[in-house]
């Protein structure tokens, strides 16, 4: 665990409560998701094929309760472990077990390590698929605006290309650093709040004034919008709605860049969720549902009625592909069959509430949504690359993913990889509504697992502490765990009993999740063997008077089986100067001690941490540590080789 590695590399904490919460709010992004997910939620059906749309608002409420319980658990862990660093969620998992068992470090087959890896798998499924979902929705949004202007439809290849360009732009902003990202997200949040307020108030006015003289409203009244209708519908809507609520936890991955993280991060988690979800989502979704009537129209493609089969043709008729026809649909069905029902509502509001500016009003709101999608994609990418970089620094992922840009202090190599992955995921999402819903469910599936695990780690971290609370550390985490497990079960249920579309969407989800699980399992098995049996030579050039303390500390940590010590002379950057300041004009060779120890791969990081802690005086001449490959070792007396010979 690299507790202070980020700040050791020169990362200076620059963001306070506003910055931390604004970055998380940008990831939640209500301005983006009202436009993006309303159509997915409007088209959602129960396994019996019945529309789940009547429970859209209540499904969001259930997802909000889940998110709030999880947010409280995250806040407790962030308060306890403010030093967590980039890979905060995996640090929480490992540290909770270590503290609970009074252990100093995790071993290759310890519960602490396995919990860390399980959390990391879920976090990557969530954070690495999520940007692809946003890239796909951005491309679809641009396609909707293009169609509105030209009455022509962009091909899937064109949409994919738009996604590639967008992903590259977001990746470049993320590469430039967190300060620029925070300023961008503050502006984006303000823009979307203003746009949402205007849209929601106009929608309320539309319902009460009824300028088009509608007679068939999707909901009979305000209570009909918010009330519980059907359990299966609520479950289906909740499994989708979690997409619009995630992001509150992202501030934990920015602890190294946050001032006073032990108090700022917990507040930012709850503030982001309450502001964006309670004061934005619940209100805006109510208003959007409240204004839908038969005046909202659209075109749906459906199978043509099957003519009565005549003798001798029944078998052929049953195997032939159904003939598809188009028909006009209204109300919630129109919202389900539109690529952007909120855009259609904006046209209606502009034409009948405002002075005939429907198209212009739609374009204005669409522009704010484009900006909001940029913000949420950027916020998620910032979180994703930091989690990956932190795990790579912890030697649980390829080491090149931990590289930080020397100037921007951003994990630039992993940003490039994530941009490519996002383009691939987006390529699936732009194919159809099923494709977009499928990749959304994959991200949500990872979210539910991650959130459920965090609830478990909260209990484990606090159960033996004097500040343990039944409410904060048992009831709240247990409630979050139950709801997250229910959401996972809901996705499984859709795959087993849903309609043909439900099954396609769930299959896409499980192909992505299963493929990632298989790849992770193989990688972990290979690296675990290497960490157990690989050997490294650790060599350090140190001050002679630090030798005894180093030996004592390494021995007490169980890291020392033997050591070679050599008296040497040398110089470093100061050319042998014994005082701080400019290098000496003439090189002086100073007395040093070279120590060499042979350790297995798993212990390298801990050995280096111990050396850093013991040998660091903060002055020139503290020395350097080098790590070399040790391909083989032989114990001459017994003939033992490898780790057994150490």
N, C-alpha and C positions, 0 to 999 in steps of 0.2 A: 504493500500500500504506500503510494507516494503522497504523503500528507501535505507537504509544502513544496512539492516539486515545481508547481506552476509559478509561484512567487519567487522561487529560487532562480527561475529563468528570466526574471525581470518583468513579470506581469504586475502592474501597479493597480490596486483597487481604485476604481474611478466612479462607479455607479452607486447611488444610494437607493432609498426606498422607491422613489419615483422610477428610476431607471430599471430596477429589478422587476417591479410590478408591471411597468409598461412593456417590457420585453415579453413577459408572460401573457399580458393582455393581447398583444399582437398575435401570439400563437392561438389564443382562443378566438379572436377575430369574429365577432358577431356580424359585422358588416359583410364579410365574405360568405359566411355560412348560411345566412338567411337565403341568399340568392342561390348558393350552390346546393345545399342539402334539402331545401324545401321540395324540390322535384323528386328526389330520391325518397323522401319520407311520404310524399303524396302518392307515389306509385307503389309503396310497400304493401304487401298482402300477407295475410296469415297463411299457415299451411293449407287451409281449406280453400284458399283462393279469394277470400273476402278482403276488401280494402281495410288496411289498418290505419288509414288517414284520420278517422275520427278521434283516435287516441294519440295524435301527434303531440299535442301540448302536454298531456299527462305522461307520455313516454319521456319527454324532455325533463319533466319534473322528477321522474324516477332516476334518470341518469344524473340529474343535478344532485340528488340525495347521495347517490353513489360517489360522485365526484367530491362532494363536501366531506363525507366521512374519510375518503382517501386523502383529501387535502389536509385535514386535521392530523392524520397519521404522518404525512410528509413533514408537516410543520414541527411535530414533536421530534422527529429524527434530525431535521435541519438544526433545531435548537441544541440537540445533544451533540451533534457532530459537525460543527461549523467549518472544520478543516477538511471536509469531504473532498473538495477538488472537483475536477471536471466530471469524472464518472461517479457522481454522487450516489446514485441509486445502488450501484454495485458496492460502493464503499459502505453504505448503510448495512447491506446484507452481511458482508464479511465482518465488519466491526461489531455488529450486534452479537454474532456467535462468539467472537473472540472474547469480548467483554463478559458475556454470559458464562463462558467456560474458564475465565481467568487465564487465557492463553495470550502469548505475545505475538504470535504469527500463525498464519494458516499453513498447513502442510498439503502436499499434492492431493491426498485423498480425504481431507478433513471436510466436515460439514460446512465450515466457514467458506472454503473455496467453492464447494458445489453450490451453495446458496448464492454466492457471488456470480458464478457462471450462469445459473438459471435466471437470475435477475438481468444479467447482461444480455442473454438471448432474447428475453421478452422485450427489453428496452430497444434492442436493435430492430426487432420485428415492428415495433411501434414507430420509432423515430426514423427508420430508414425507408419504410414504405410510405409514411405520411407525406413527405415532400413530393413523392411521385404522384400521390393523390391530388395534391395541390397543383402540380404542374399540369396534370390532365384536365382538371377543372378550369384552369386558366385558359388552356387551349380551347376547350368547349365554349367558354364564355366569349372568347374572341370570335369563334365560329358563329355564335348567335348574333353578335353585333354585325358581322360581315353579312349574314343572311338578311338582317333587318335593312341594311343599306342596298344590297344587290338582288335580293330575292333568290340567291343561289346558295348552294350548300358546299362547304369545303370538304374535300376528301379526307379520309383518315390519315393519309400520308402527309397532307398539308397541316392537319392538326398536330400530328406528331412533330413536324418540323417547328411549328410555333412553340411547342413545349420545349424542344431542345434549346431554342434561342432564349426562352424565358428562364430555364434552369441555369444556363450559362450566366445570365445577368445576375440572378440571385446569388449564385456561387461567387461571383466577383465581389459583390457587396459584402458577403460573409468573409471573404478573404481579406478585405480591407480592415477588419477589426470590429470589436464590440462597441466602441464609442460611436462610430458611424452608424452601426446598426441601431443603437438605442435612440439616437436623434431621429433616424428614419421612422422607427416604430412609434415614437411620440406623435409625430406629425400624422402618421397613418391612423392612429387611434382617434385623434381629434376629428379627422375628416369623416371616418365611418360613424362616429357617434352623432355628428350633425346630420349626416345623410339618413341614418336610421330614425332619428327623432322626427325628421320631416316626413319620411315615408309612413311611419306609424301613425302620426297625428292625422295625416291625410286619409289613411285607411279607415280610421275611426270616424272621421267626418263623412266619408263616403257611405259607410253603413248607416249612420244616423240620418243623413240627408237623402240617401237613396236617389241620386240624380238620374239613374237609368230605369227607375221604377221596377226593380227586381222583385220577383215574387217567390223564388225558390232559393233560399240561402243554404249554403253547405251546413251551417249550424243555426239552430233556431234562435239562439241567444247567447249571451256571454257565458252563462253557466254550462251550456252545451259544449262550448269550446274547451273548458277546463275540467270537466267532470270525467270520471272513469267510465269507460264503456265496456271493454272486453280485455281479459287478462292476456290472451295471446297477442292481441293488437298492441297492448302496452309493451309486452316483451319484445316484439319485433321492432317497434319504434325506438325502444331504448337501446337496442344493439346498434342502431344507426346513429342515434342522437349523441352517443358518447363522443363521436368524432368532433362535434361542435363544442364540447366542454373540456377536452383535454388541453393541457398546456400550462396549467397553474403550477405544476411541479418543475417546469423548465428552469425557473430561477435558481434551483438548487445546484444546477450544473454550472452556474456562473458565480459560485461562492468566491473563487480566487480573484474575481474582478469586482467584487462587491465590498463596500465598506461595512464594517461591523456585521459580518454575515450571521453571527449567532442570534442577533435580534432582527436584522433587516430581512433575511430570507423567510423566516416563518410568517412575518407580517405580509411580505410580498405575495406569498402563496395564497393566503386567504383573501387579501385585497383584490387580487386579479380575478379570482373565481367569483367573488361576490359582485364586483362591479360589472364584469362582462356577462355573467350568467343570470344573476338575479335581476339586475337593473336593465339589462339589454335583451337577452334571449327571451325570458319569460314574457316580457312586454311586447317585443316585436313579433314573436310567433303568434301571440294572441291576436294582435291587430291584423296580421296577414290572413289568418284563418277566418277572422270575424267578417272580412269584406268579400269573401268568395261567394258568388251566386251563379245563377245560370247565365249571367251576362259574360262570364269568362268562358270563352269558347276555344276549341282547338280541333285538331284532326288526329284521329287514332287509326292505326292499321290493325285490323282484326280478321280472323278467319271468316270466310263467307259461310252462310248457312249451308249445311250439307243436304243436297237433294235426296229424296227417298231412293234407295238403291233398288234397281230392277234385278230380276233373276239373272244370275250369271255374271253380274258386275259388282256384286257386294264385296268380294275379296279384293278386287282391284281398287275399289273406292276406298277401302279401309287402309290400304298401303300407300295410296297416292299422297303427295304433299298437298296440304290444304291450300285452297285458293284464298289469297289475301285481298281484302278490299279496304278502302278508307271510308270513314264516316265521321260526322261531326259529333263531338262530345262537349259537355258543358260542366261547369262547377269544378269539383275536386278532380273529376276524370280528366278535364282539360288541363289542370295543373300537372297531373301525373304524366300526360303525354306531351308536355311542352319541354323544350330543352332549357327554358328559363321562365318558369311561371311568374316569378317576381317581376321580371321584365315586362311580361304581359300585363300584370297588375299596375305597373308604373304607367304604361300607355293609357290604361283606363283612367287612372287618377289624373294624369295630365290632360286628358281630353274632356273629362266630365267634372272635375273639381277645380283644376287650374284652368286658365283661359286658353284651352286648345293647344297645349304644348306637350301632348302625350309622348311623341317620339323623342323630343328634346329632353323631356324629363327622364325617360327610360335611359337615354344615352348618358345623362348626368349621373344617375344612380349606378349604371354599369361602370362608369369611369371610377367611381369611389370603390366599387367592388374589386376592380382590377388592382387598385392601390392596396386594398385590404388583403387580397390574395398574395400580393408581393410581401406584405408584412408577415403574414402567417407562415408563408414558405420560408422566409428568411429566419424567423424566430425558431422554427423547427429545425432548420438546417444548422443553425448555431448550436442548438442543444445536441443534435445528433452527432456532430463532429467532435464535440467536447467529450461526450460519453465514450465514443470510440477512441479518441486520443488518450483519455485517462486509462482505459483498459489496455491499450497498447503499451503505455508507459509502465503498467503493472505486469507487462510481459504475458498478457493473456490474449493478445492479438499481434499480428505482425508488427515489428518494431518501427517500420517506416511510417506507420499510421500515427505515431506519436510525435513526429517532427513538427516543431513550431517555426513559423516564419520569423527570421531574426528581427525584423522591423515591426511587423504588425502583431506578432505574438499570437497568430492564429494557426490552427492545425491545417495548413494549406494542402498537404498531400491527401488527407482524408476528405477534404472539401472536393477535390477533383474526382475522387472515386465516387462520392455520393452524388455528384452532378450526373455522372454516367448512369448510376443505378436509378436515379429519379427519372431519367429519360426512358429507360427500359420499362419501368413501372407505368409511366404515363402512356407509353405505347399500347399497353393493355387497356388502360382506362378509357382512351378515346374511341375504342372500337364500338362500344354500345353502352346502354344504361347498365346492363348486366356486368360488363367489364368494370365500369366505374364503381358500382356497388360492391363487386367482388374484391377489388383492391382496398376499398374502404373497410370492408369487414376484416380483411387481413390485418390492417393497421389496428383496427379496434380490438381484434382478438389478442394481439400483443399487448394492447393497453390494459385490457381486463386482467391478463395474467400478471403484468408488471404491478398494477395497482393492488391486486390481491396479495402478491408477495410482500409488497411494502407494508401492508397492514399486519402481516405475520411478523415481519422484522421489528415492527414497532413494539409489539408485545414482548418479543425476545430481548430487545435492547433494554427495556425498562423493568422487567419482572423481578429482578433482584436488586433494584436500586431503591434508595430510601425515599425518592420522590415518586415512587410508583403510585398510579391512580387507577382505580377500577373503571372510572368513566373514560379517562383519556387513553388508557393503555390496554383495556380489555373490551369494554362495550363498544366504543367507537371503532376500533380496528376490526372487531369481530363483525359488526354490522357492515363495514366496507368489504370485508372478505366474502360474506354471504352474497351481497349484491353483485360483486364482480364474478363470483362463481356462477350465479344465476345468468349473467349475461353470456358467459362462455357456453353454458348449457343451451341458451337460446340459439346461438349460432349453430351448435351441433344439431339441435332440434330441427332447424330449418333445413339442414342438409338431409336429414332422414325422412322428413314428412312433408316438406314444402312443395310448392308448385314447381313446374319445370324451370322457371326463371329463378326461383329461390335456390334450387339445387345447383344451377349453374353458378350463381353468385357464391354460394358456400363452397363449391368445389374450387373455384379460383382462390378463395381465401385459404383453403387447406393445402392446395398445391404450393402456394407461396410459403405458408407457415411450415408445412412439412419439409419442403426443400431446404429452407433455412435451418430447420431442426437437424436434418440429416447432415448438412454441411458442417454445422456447429459440432455435432457429435464426433464426426470423423476428425475434425481439427483438434478438438479437446483431447481425444484419445492419443493422437500422434504427439501433441505437445506435452501431454502428461508423461508419456514414456520418456521423452527427451529431457524433461525437467527432473525426472527421477534418476536417470542414468547418464545424462550428459555431464561433462566435466569442464570446469573453467579454472584458469589460473588467475588469481587476483594479486596484483603487484602494487605496492604503495611505496612512494618516496615520502618520508615523514620527518618531523623533528625528532632528534634522539630522545629528548625528555618526555615525549608522549608515548614511548614504546610500552612501558609497563602498564599504563592505564588501558591502552588498546588491547593488550593481551588479556588483562583481567576481564574486560567487558566482553570480548569475543568468547572467552571461556564460559562466562556466566550465561551467555545467550545460547550456548550449545553449538557454536559455529566453528569451533577450533579443534581440529584433530592433530594438528601439527603446524609448524611455521619455520620458515628459513629466514634468518636475519643476517644482513650484510651491511657493514659500515662502508659508506660511499661518500664521495664529494661531488658537488654539482652546483648549478645555478639555474635560475628560471628567468622570467621576464625582467626582473630587476637587476639581472646580471651580477648577482651576489651582494647587492646593497643590503646592509643590515637595518637600515632605517627606511621608513616609508617616504616616498617622494620620487624624484627622477632617478632612473637607472644609473648605476655607477659608471664613471668614464672608463674604468679599467675593470675587466671581469675578475671577480673573486669566487673561488670555489669554497662553498660552505659545507661543513660536515652535516651529513644526513644519514638516515638509516633506510635501507630498502628491505621491506618485509614481503614475503611471498607465501601465499597459502593456496592450497588446492581444495576447491569446494564443488559440490554438485550444482548443476544449473539452477535448481530451485532456490538455493540459498544466496545466489549472487546479489540480488537486490537488497536483501536484509544485511548482508555483510557491508555493502556500500553505504547503507543508511547508518549503520553503527560507526563506520569509519568517519563519515561526515560529522556525526554528532560528537565523537570523542576528539577528533583531531582539529576541529575548526576553532581557531582563536580569533578569526576575523582580521588577521594580519598577513602581510606578504610572507611567503615562505612556509605556509601550512603544508604544502606538498600536493601531490596528485595521486590518483588511483587509476590503474590500468587493468583491463580485463582481457585475457587472451583465451583462445580456444586451446583446450588440452585434449588432443585426439585420443590419447591412450595413456594409461599408467600401469606400472607393474610393481608389485611388492616382491622384491628379490628373494626374500627368505621363503615365502610360501608359494610364489608363482601366481598369486591372485592378480586379476586385472580389473580395470574399470573402477566403479564406485566401491566395490568390495575391497580394493587395495588402499583406499584413502583412510 
